[in-house]
Amino acid sequence: MAKHGLPLGIDVGGSGIKGAPVDLDEGAFAAKRMRVDTPVPSTPDAIADVIHGIVDHFDEVRGDSPIGITMPSVVTHGVVRSAANIDKSWIDFEGEKLFEAKLGHDVVLVNDADAAGVAELHYGAAKGQKGLVVMTTLGTGIGSALIYDGVLIPNSELGHLEIDGYDAETRAASSIKDKEGLSYPEWTKRLQRYYSHLEALLWPDLIVVGGGVSKDHEEFLPLLKLKTPIVPAKLENKAGIIGAAWLAAHK
Ligand code: BGC
């Protein structure tokens, strides 16, 4: 029998908005994920309408279900502060307030990589890890999450480290590999520069690599030479949704 009143996780990305109710005992989706193309322009109202449709779609979601929503943005105290891959009207927009008013649910708004890091901490590659975990998501951009002894330090934005005069994500994101037609060994050279720098600044205990490309981890992770153990994420593209739901339920 389907469970009801489950938290809902929603992942807002530059090309798609995806959502699913989450079973937090299992750390898994409780129903098939729903995906809708991100509206163009991706303004707050247009995105809120899409999310409304996703909330209505699931029987598992009741009036008291908390909703966690990820954004590809810095989010401080419910306010969106940056907009690298979505409409610029999000900057300084009170997103959490808008969504709570439109949806009639308690909402937690969180950076996408931070949500993925939280999911990996509770159910995936960083489970039980003490000390400093750095989660990185390789996709359109590079997202990051810092977790110390199980506590998230939000909005780390390590994809925007300046390395060799470049914003790191414009050299090493997986979208750049595709755009420039780089082979895995060619791309790995850029990842090596990126992760060596990250390691020298933070001395983490574990680095977790997520994002869609992490399913091909055997093509690039073994080529990297680092002091820190570096492992693929376990929850793949489910991590954002699961982490957002976890954070909403633990607000
Ligand atoms: C944004 C981050 C985001 C990452 C992945 C970066 O460009 O600045 O906030 O986590 O992309 O979407």
py3Dmol code that shows the C-alpha trace and the ligand (Angstrom):
import py3Dmol

protein = """\
ATOM      1  CA  MET A   1       0.000   0.000   0.000  1.00  0.00           C
ATOM      2  CA  ALA A   2       1.273   3.470  -0.870  1.00  0.00           C
ATOM      3  CA  LYS A   3       2.455   5.542   2.096  1.00  0.00           C
ATOM      4  CA  HIS A   4       0.917   9.012   2.500  1.00  0.00           C
ATOM      5  CA  GLY A   5       2.136  12.283   3.957  1.00  0.00           C
ATOM      6  CA  LEU A   6       5.658  11.667   2.718  1.00  0.00           C
ATOM      7  CA  PRO A   7       8.089  14.533   2.142  1.00  0.00           C
ATOM      8  CA  LEU A   8       8.442  15.609  -1.474  1.00  0.00           C
ATOM      9  CA  GLY A   9      11.786  16.448  -3.038  1.00  0.00           C
ATOM     10  CA  ILE A  10      11.990  18.703  -6.089  1.00  0.00           C
ATOM     11  CA  ASP A  11      15.132  19.376  -8.095  1.00  0.00           C
ATOM     12  CA  VAL A  12      15.092  22.571 -10.158  1.00  0.00           C
ATOM     13  CA  GLY A  13      17.717  22.518 -12.906  1.00  0.00           C
ATOM     14  CA  GLY A  14      18.487  24.557 -15.996  1.00  0.00           C
ATOM     15  CA  SER A  15      16.742  22.065 -18.314  1.00  0.00           C
ATOM     16  CA  GLY A  16      14.367  20.013 -16.162  1.00  0.00           C
ATOM     17  CA  ILE A  17      12.352  20.158 -12.946  1.00  0.00           C
ATOM     18  CA  LYS A  18      12.064  16.749 -11.311  1.00  0.00           C
ATOM     19  CA  GLY A  19      10.195  15.591  -8.244  1.00  0.00           C
ATOM     20  CA  ALA A  20       9.330  12.505  -6.243  1.00  0.00           C
ATOM     21  CA  PRO A  21       7.975  11.639  -2.799  1.00  0.00           C
ATOM     22  CA  VAL A  22      10.741  10.162  -0.688  1.00  0.00           C
ATOM     23  CA  ASP A  23      10.687   7.290   1.773  1.00  0.00           C
ATOM     24  CA  LEU A  24      13.221   8.448   4.341  1.00  0.00           C
ATOM     25  CA  ASP A  25      13.491   5.005   5.982  1.00  0.00           C
ATOM     26  CA  GLU A  26      14.791   3.629   2.723  1.00  0.00           C
ATOM     27  CA  GLY A  27      16.443   6.750   1.292  1.00  0.00           C
ATOM     28  CA  ALA A  28      14.583   6.043  -1.948  1.00  0.00           C
ATOM     29  CA  PHE A  29      11.802   7.364  -4.144  1.00  0.00           C
ATOM     30  CA  ALA A  30       8.356   6.201  -3.006  1.00  0.00           C
ATOM     31  CA  ALA A  31       6.864   6.658  -6.488  1.00  0.00           C
ATOM     32  CA  LYS A  32       8.102   7.101 -10.036  1.00  0.00           C
ATOM     33  CA  ARG A  33       9.809  10.464 -10.493  1.00  0.00           C
ATOM     34  CA  MET A  34       7.994  13.148 -12.496  1.00  0.00           C
ATOM     35  CA  ARG A  35       9.952  15.410 -14.850  1.00  0.00           C
ATOM     36  CA  VAL A  36       8.836  18.607 -16.584  1.00  0.00           C
ATOM     37  CA  ASP A  37      10.968  20.809 -18.866  1.00  0.00           C
ATOM     38  CA  THR A  38      12.135  23.979 -17.142  1.00  0.00           C
ATOM     39  CA  PRO A  39       9.973  26.815 -18.491  1.00  0.00           C
ATOM     40  CA  VAL A  40      11.593  29.540 -20.566  1.00  0.00           C
ATOM     41  CA  PRO A  41      12.043  32.112 -19.133  1.00  0.00           C
ATOM     42  CA  SER A  42      12.583  30.300 -15.835  1.00  0.00           C
ATOM     43  CA  THR A  43      11.083  33.037 -13.661  1.00  0.00           C
ATOM     44  CA  PRO A  44       9.960  32.369 -10.068  1.00  0.00           C
ATOM     45  CA  ASP A  45       6.246  32.364 -11.010  1.00  0.00           C
ATOM     46  CA  ALA A  46       6.736  30.032 -13.990  1.00  0.00           C
ATOM     47  CA  ILE A  47       8.743  27.578 -11.872  1.00  0.00           C
ATOM     48  CA  ALA A  48       6.212  27.762  -9.029  1.00  0.00           C
ATOM     49  CA  ASP A  49       3.450  26.778 -11.491  1.00  0.00           C
ATOM     50  CA  VAL A  50       5.401  23.722 -12.633  1.00  0.00           C
ATOM     51  CA  ILE A  51       6.090  22.709  -9.037  1.00  0.00           C
ATOM     52  CA  HIS A  52       2.389  23.089  -8.232  1.00  0.00           C
ATOM     53  CA  GLY A  53       1.644  20.534 -10.947  1.00  0.00           C
ATOM     54  CA  ILE A  54       4.243  18.130  -9.547  1.00  0.00           C
ATOM     55  CA  VAL A  55       2.840  18.443  -6.004  1.00  0.00           C
ATOM     56  CA  ASP A  56      -0.697  17.700  -7.264  1.00  0.00           C
ATOM     57  CA  HIS A  57       0.489  14.679  -9.230  1.00  0.00           C
ATOM     58  CA  PHE A  58       1.452  12.565  -6.197  1.00  0.00           C
ATOM     59  CA  ASP A  59      -1.100  10.795  -3.970  1.00  0.00           C
ATOM     60  CA  GLU A  60       1.681  10.218  -1.434  1.00  0.00           C
ATOM     61  CA  VAL A  61       1.880  13.979  -0.788  1.00  0.00           C
ATOM     62  CA  ARG A  62      -0.674  15.385   1.675  1.00  0.00           C
ATOM     63  CA  GLY A  63      -1.320  18.861   3.070  1.00  0.00           C
ATOM     64  CA  ASP A  64       1.165  18.271   5.886  1.00  0.00           C
ATOM     65  CA  SER A  65       3.958  16.933   3.653  1.00  0.00           C
ATOM     66  CA  PRO A  66       7.038  19.135   3.838  1.00  0.00           C
ATOM     67  CA  ILE A  67       8.591  20.007   0.496  1.00  0.00           C
ATOM     68  CA  GLY A  68      12.307  20.408  -0.177  1.00  0.00           C
ATOM     69  CA  ILE A  69      13.262  22.294  -3.330  1.00  0.00           C
ATOM     70  CA  THR A  70      16.770  22.522  -4.741  1.00  0.00           C
ATOM     71  CA  MET A  71      17.998  25.481  -6.778  1.00  0.00           C
ATOM     72  CA  PRO A  72      21.201  25.756  -8.848  1.00  0.00           C
ATOM     73  CA  SER A  73      21.920  28.804  -6.724  1.00  0.00           C
ATOM     74  CA  VAL A  74      23.226  30.114  -3.450  1.00  0.00           C
ATOM     75  CA  VAL A  75      20.296  30.132  -1.000  1.00  0.00           C
ATOM     76  CA  THR A  76      20.579  31.919   2.333  1.00  0.00           C
ATOM     77  CA  HIS A  77      17.623  31.889   4.763  1.00  0.00           C
ATOM     78  CA  GLY A  78      15.153  31.061   1.996  1.00  0.00           C
ATOM     79  CA  VAL A  79      16.396  33.822  -0.295  1.00  0.00           C
ATOM     80  CA  VAL A  80      17.970  32.923  -3.658  1.00  0.00           C
ATOM     81  CA  ARG A  81      21.204  34.884  -4.048  1.00  0.00           C
ATOM     82  CA  SER A  82      22.690  33.794  -7.388  1.00  0.00           C
ATOM     83  CA  ALA A  83      21.423  32.510 -10.730  1.00  0.00           C
ATOM     84  CA  ALA A  84      24.129  30.945 -12.899  1.00  0.00           C
ATOM     85  CA  ASN A  85      21.790  28.741 -14.994  1.00  0.00           C
ATOM     86  CA  ILE A  86      18.298  30.133 -14.350  1.00  0.00           C
ATOM     87  CA  ASP A  87      16.521  33.439 -14.917  1.00  0.00           C
ATOM     88  CA  LYS A  88      18.321  36.383 -13.337  1.00  0.00           C
ATOM     89  CA  SER A  89      15.064  37.575 -11.714  1.00  0.00           C
ATOM     90  CA  TRP A  90      15.752  34.946  -9.016  1.00  0.00           C
ATOM     91  CA  ILE A  91      18.595  37.023  -7.583  1.00  0.00           C
ATOM     92  CA  ASP A  92      17.604  38.248  -4.101  1.00  0.00           C
ATOM     93  CA  PHE A  93      14.145  36.725  -4.555  1.00  0.00           C
ATOM     94  CA  GLU A  94      12.372  35.356  -1.437  1.00  0.00           C
ATOM     95  CA  GLY A  95      11.850  31.923  -2.980  1.00  0.00           C
ATOM     96  CA  GLU A  96      10.868  29.994   0.142  1.00  0.00           C
ATOM     97  CA  LYS A  97       8.113  32.518   0.960  1.00  0.00           C
ATOM     98  CA  LEU A  98       6.722  32.439  -2.594  1.00  0.00           C
ATOM     99  CA  PHE A  99       6.613  28.635  -2.695  1.00  0.00           C
ATOM    100  CA  GLU A 100       5.016  28.352   0.756  1.00  0.00           C
ATOM    101  CA  ALA A 101       2.320  30.847  -0.255  1.00  0.00           C
ATOM    102  CA  LYS A 102       1.645  29.173  -3.609  1.00  0.00           C
ATOM    103  CA  LEU A 103       1.833  25.552  -2.475  1.00  0.00           C
ATOM    104  CA  GLY A 104       0.373  25.746   1.055  1.00  0.00           C
ATOM    105  CA  HIS A 105       3.119  23.449   2.398  1.00  0.00           C
ATOM    106  CA  ASP A 106       6.193  24.033   4.547  1.00  0.00           C
ATOM    107  CA  VAL A 107       9.064  24.496   2.119  1.00  0.00           C
ATOM    108  CA  VAL A 108      12.829  24.318   2.457  1.00  0.00           C
ATOM    109  CA  LEU A 109      14.834  25.859  -0.345  1.00  0.00           C
ATOM    110  CA  VAL A 110      18.403  24.614  -0.682  1.00  0.00           C
ATOM    111  CA  ASN A 111      21.361  24.696  -3.059  1.00  0.00           C
ATOM    112  CA  ASP A 112      21.337  21.618  -5.336  1.00  0.00           C
ATOM    113  CA  ALA A 113      24.806  20.362  -4.435  1.00  0.00           C
ATOM    114  CA  ASP A 114      24.158  20.851  -0.714  1.00  0.00           C
ATOM    115  CA  ALA A 115      21.034  18.679  -1.051  1.00  0.00           C
ATOM    116  CA  ALA A 116      23.011  16.012  -2.928  1.00  0.00           C
ATOM    117  CA  GLY A 117      25.687  16.055  -0.234  1.00  0.00           C
ATOM    118  CA  VAL A 118      23.100  15.551   2.515  1.00  0.00           C
ATOM    119  CA  ALA A 119      21.641  12.556   0.637  1.00  0.00           C
ATOM    120  CA  GLU A 120      25.070  10.974   0.173  1.00  0.00           C
ATOM    121  CA  LEU A 121      25.784  11.550   3.870  1.00  0.00           C
ATOM    122  CA  HIS A 122      22.658   9.744   5.065  1.00  0.00           C
ATOM    123  CA  TYR A 123      22.211   7.060   2.421  1.00  0.00           C
ATOM    124  CA  GLY A 124      25.181   6.989   0.065  1.00  0.00           C
ATOM    125  CA  ALA A 125      28.917   7.280  -0.402  1.00  0.00           C
ATOM    126  CA  ALA A 126      29.571   9.481   2.655  1.00  0.00           C
ATOM    127  CA  LYS A 127      27.496   7.474   5.120  1.00  0.00           C
ATOM    128  CA  GLY A 128      29.134   7.375   8.533  1.00  0.00           C
ATOM    129  CA  GLN A 129      32.119   9.452   7.351  1.00  0.00           C
ATOM    130  CA  LYS A 130      33.748  11.535  10.098  1.00  0.00           C
ATOM    131  CA  GLY A 131      35.684  14.735   9.482  1.00  0.00           C
ATOM    132  CA  LEU A 132      35.407  16.736   6.290  1.00  0.00           C
ATOM    133  CA  VAL A 133      33.552  15.455   3.245  1.00  0.00           C
ATOM    134  CA  VAL A 134      33.627  17.502   0.051  1.00  0.00           C
ATOM    135  CA  MET A 135      30.868  16.564  -2.362  1.00  0.00           C
ATOM    136  CA  THR A 136      31.226  17.890  -5.897  1.00  0.00           C
ATOM    137  CA  THR A 137      28.610  17.609  -8.631  1.00  0.00           C
ATOM    138  CA  LEU A 138      29.896  17.681 -12.191  1.00  0.00           C
ATOM    139  CA  GLY A 139      27.197  18.820 -14.616  1.00  0.00           C
ATOM    140  CA  THR A 140      26.293  22.058 -16.383  1.00  0.00           C
ATOM    141  CA  GLY A 141      28.367  23.744 -13.694  1.00  0.00           C
ATOM    142  CA  ILE A 142      30.272  22.420 -10.691  1.00  0.00           C
ATOM    143  CA  GLY A 143      28.384  22.375  -7.413  1.00  0.00           C
ATOM    144  CA  SER A 144      29.885  21.651  -4.021  1.00  0.00           C
ATOM    145  CA  ALA A 145      28.841  20.682  -0.520  1.00  0.00           C
ATOM    146  CA  LEU A 146      30.997  20.754   2.594  1.00  0.00           C
ATOM    147  CA  ILE A 147      30.011  18.440   5.421  1.00  0.00           C
ATOM    148  CA  TYR A 148      31.934  18.291   8.663  1.00  0.00           C
ATOM    149  CA  ASP A 149      31.149  15.473  11.132  1.00  0.00           C
ATOM    150  CA  GLY A 150      27.710  15.132   9.559  1.00  0.00           C
ATOM    151  CA  VAL A 151      26.890  18.856   9.614  1.00  0.00           C
ATOM    152  CA  LEU A 152      26.384  20.716   6.351  1.00  0.00           C
ATOM    153  CA  ILE A 153      28.211  24.017   5.904  1.00  0.00           C
ATOM    154  CA  PRO A 154      25.969  25.473   3.187  1.00  0.00           C
ATOM    155  CA  ASN A 155      26.702  27.441   0.019  1.00  0.00           C
ATOM    156  CA  SER A 156      30.375  26.604  -0.405  1.00  0.00           C
ATOM    157  CA  GLU A 157      30.377  27.405  -4.192  1.00  0.00           C
ATOM    158  CA  LEU A 158      33.713  25.703  -4.838  1.00  0.00           C
ATOM    159  CA  GLY A 159      32.882  25.328  -8.525  1.00  0.00           C
ATOM    160  CA  HIS A 160      33.761  28.997  -8.853  1.00  0.00           C
ATOM    161  CA  LEU A 161      37.314  28.746  -7.493  1.00  0.00           C
ATOM    162  CA  GLU A 162      39.584  30.764  -9.738  1.00  0.00           C
ATOM    163  CA  ILE A 163      42.265  28.450 -11.105  1.00  0.00           C
ATOM    164  CA  ASP A 164      44.846  29.522 -13.724  1.00  0.00           C
ATOM    165  CA  GLY A 165      42.771  32.652 -14.321  1.00  0.00           C
ATOM    166  CA  TYR A 166      39.551  30.762 -15.048  1.00  0.00           C
ATOM    167  CA  ASP A 167      36.327  30.203 -13.145  1.00  0.00           C
ATOM    168  CA  ALA A 168      36.912  26.463 -12.495  1.00  0.00           C
ATOM    169  CA  GLU A 169      33.502  25.266 -13.696  1.00  0.00           C
ATOM    170  CA  THR A 170      34.086  26.864 -17.119  1.00  0.00           C
ATOM    171  CA  ARG A 171      37.053  24.461 -17.572  1.00  0.00           C
ATOM    172  CA  ALA A 172      36.178  21.316 -15.672  1.00  0.00           C
ATOM    173  CA  ALA A 173      32.369  20.888 -15.614  1.00  0.00           C
ATOM    174  CA  SER A 174      31.148  17.850 -17.551  1.00  0.00           C
ATOM    175  CA  SER A 175      29.156  20.145 -19.875  1.00  0.00           C
ATOM    176  CA  ILE A 176      32.522  21.598 -20.995  1.00  0.00           C
ATOM    177  CA  LYS A 177      33.826  18.108 -21.737  1.00  0.00           C
ATOM    178  CA  ASP A 178      30.831  17.640 -24.046  1.00  0.00           C
ATOM    179  CA  LYS A 179      30.990  21.133 -25.527  1.00  0.00           C
ATOM    180  CA  GLU A 180      34.685  20.929 -26.368  1.00  0.00           C
ATOM    181  CA  GLY A 181      34.538  17.244 -27.340  1.00  0.00           C
ATOM    182  CA  LEU A 182      37.228  16.289 -24.782  1.00  0.00           C
ATOM    183  CA  SER A 183      38.161  12.627 -24.300  1.00  0.00           C
ATOM    184  CA  TYR A 184      38.092  11.267 -20.744  1.00  0.00           C
ATOM    185  CA  PRO A 185      41.915  11.482 -20.397  1.00  0.00           C
ATOM    186  CA  GLU A 186      41.871  15.089 -21.699  1.00  0.00           C
ATOM    187  CA  TRP A 187      39.094  16.080 -19.335  1.00  0.00           C
ATOM    188  CA  THR A 188      40.759  14.241 -16.448  1.00  0.00           C
ATOM    189  CA  LYS A 189      43.786  16.574 -16.745  1.00  0.00           C
ATOM    190  CA  ARG A 190      41.443  19.461 -15.932  1.00  0.00           C
ATOM    191  CA  LEU A 191      39.841  17.504 -13.109  1.00  0.00           C
ATOM    192  CA  GLN A 192      43.309  16.742 -11.735  1.00  0.00           C
ATOM    193  CA  ARG A 193      44.127  20.459 -11.603  1.00  0.00           C
ATOM    194  CA  TYR A 194      40.774  21.168  -9.968  1.00  0.00           C
ATOM    195  CA  TYR A 195      40.814  18.441  -7.326  1.00  0.00           C
ATOM    196  CA  SER A 196      44.512  18.991  -6.471  1.00  0.00           C
ATOM    197  CA  HIS A 197      43.716  22.633  -5.786  1.00  0.00           C
ATOM    198  CA  LEU A 198      40.643  21.761  -3.737  1.00  0.00           C
ATOM    199  CA  GLU A 199      42.644  19.248  -1.748  1.00  0.00           C
ATOM    200  CA  ALA A 200      45.458  21.721  -1.042  1.00  0.00           C
ATOM    201  CA  LEU A 201      42.964  24.266   0.288  1.00  0.00           C
ATOM    202  CA  LEU A 202      40.742  22.020   2.390  1.00  0.00           C
ATOM    203  CA  TRP A 203      42.532  18.748   3.208  1.00  0.00           C
ATOM    204  CA  PRO A 204      39.290  16.774   3.217  1.00  0.00           C
ATOM    205  CA  ASP A 205      38.895  13.221   4.514  1.00  0.00           C
ATOM    206  CA  LEU A 206      36.785  12.170   1.556  1.00  0.00           C
ATOM    207  CA  ILE A 207      35.791  13.591  -1.834  1.00  0.00           C
ATOM    208  CA  VAL A 208      32.521  12.383  -3.375  1.00  0.00           C
ATOM    209  CA  VAL A 209      31.887  12.943  -7.085  1.00  0.00           C
ATOM    210  CA  GLY A 210      28.287  13.240  -8.240  1.00  0.00           C
ATOM    211  CA  GLY A 211      26.393  14.554 -11.243  1.00  0.00           C
ATOM    212  CA  GLY A 212      25.187  12.537 -14.242  1.00  0.00           C
ATOM    213  CA  VAL A 213      28.740  11.772 -15.400  1.00  0.00           C
ATOM    214  CA  SER A 214      29.518   9.980 -12.120  1.00  0.00           C
ATOM    215  CA  LYS A 215      27.926   6.834 -13.563  1.00  0.00           C
ATOM    216  CA  ASP A 216      31.007   6.701 -15.872  1.00  0.00           C
ATOM    217  CA  HIS A 217      33.386   7.112 -12.940  1.00  0.00           C
ATOM    218  CA  GLU A 218      35.570   4.205 -14.040  1.00  0.00           C
ATOM    219  CA  GLU A 219      36.620   6.308 -17.034  1.00  0.00           C
ATOM    220  CA  PHE A 220      38.145   9.100 -14.962  1.00  0.00           C
ATOM    221  CA  LEU A 221      38.347   8.576 -11.196  1.00  0.00           C
ATOM    222  CA  PRO A 222      41.105   5.910 -11.413  1.00  0.00           C
ATOM    223  CA  LEU A 223      43.234   8.352 -13.493  1.00  0.00           C
ATOM    224  CA  LEU A 224      43.279  10.984 -10.734  1.00  0.00           C
ATOM    225  CA  LYS A 225      46.264  11.128  -8.393  1.00  0.00           C
ATOM    226  CA  LEU A 226      45.240  12.591  -5.058  1.00  0.00           C
ATOM    227  CA  LYS A 227      46.062  12.184  -1.376  1.00  0.00           C
ATOM    228  CA  THR A 228      42.376  12.065  -0.510  1.00  0.00           C
ATOM    229  CA  PRO A 229      40.133   9.075  -1.229  1.00  0.00           C
ATOM    230  CA  ILE A 230      37.795  10.077  -4.065  1.00  0.00           C
ATOM    231  CA  VAL A 231      34.672   7.996  -4.687  1.00  0.00           C
ATOM    232  CA  PRO A 232      31.613   8.146  -6.933  1.00  0.00           C
ATOM    233  CA  ALA A 233      28.272   9.222  -5.488  1.00  0.00           C
ATOM    234  CA  LYS A 234      25.901   6.319  -4.902  1.00  0.00           C
ATOM    235  CA  LEU A 235      22.550   8.008  -5.465  1.00  0.00           C
ATOM    236  CA  GLU A 236      23.381   9.393  -8.921  1.00  0.00           C
ATOM    237  CA  ASN A 237      20.754  11.858 -10.120  1.00  0.00           C
ATOM    238  CA  LYS A 238      18.404  10.944  -7.259  1.00  0.00           C
ATOM    239  CA  ALA A 239      20.586  12.637  -4.656  1.00  0.00           C
ATOM    240  CA  GLY A 240      19.191  16.172  -5.016  1.00  0.00           C
ATOM    241  CA  ILE A 241      15.583  15.065  -4.588  1.00  0.00           C
ATOM    242  CA  ILE A 242      16.333  12.726  -1.683  1.00  0.00           C
ATOM    243  CA  GLY A 243      18.494  15.290   0.116  1.00  0.00           C
ATOM    244  CA  ALA A 244      15.926  18.050  -0.343  1.00  0.00           C
ATOM    245  CA  ALA A 245      13.182  15.840   1.104  1.00  0.00           C
ATOM    246  CA  TRP A 246      15.430  14.887   4.029  1.00  0.00           C
ATOM    247  CA  LEU A 247      16.163  18.546   4.811  1.00  0.00           C
ATOM    248  CA  ALA A 248      12.467  19.488   4.540  1.00  0.00           C
ATOM    249  CA  ALA A 249      11.504  16.717   6.973  1.00  0.00           C
ATOM    250  CA  HIS A 250      14.236  17.787   9.423  1.00  0.00           C
ATOM    251  CA  LYS A 251      13.650  21.549   9.269  1.00  0.00           C
TER     252      LYS A 251
END
"""
ligand_1 = """\
12
BGC
C 26.179 27.395 -9.067
C 25.983 26.533 -7.824
C 25.362 25.200 -8.202
C 26.144 24.531 -9.313
C 25.509 23.253 -9.793
C 26.975 26.608 -10.071
O 27.144 27.387 -11.235
O 26.873 28.578 -8.733
O 25.172 27.202 -6.882
O 25.338 24.360 -7.068
O 26.297 25.408 -10.425
O 24.219 23.476 -10.298
"""
view = py3Dmol.view(width=600, height=400)
view.addModel(protein, "pdb")
view.setStyle({"model": 0}, {"cartoon": {"style": "trace"}})
view.addModel(ligand_1, "xyz")
view.setStyle({"model": 1}, {"stick": {}})
view.zoomTo()
view.show()
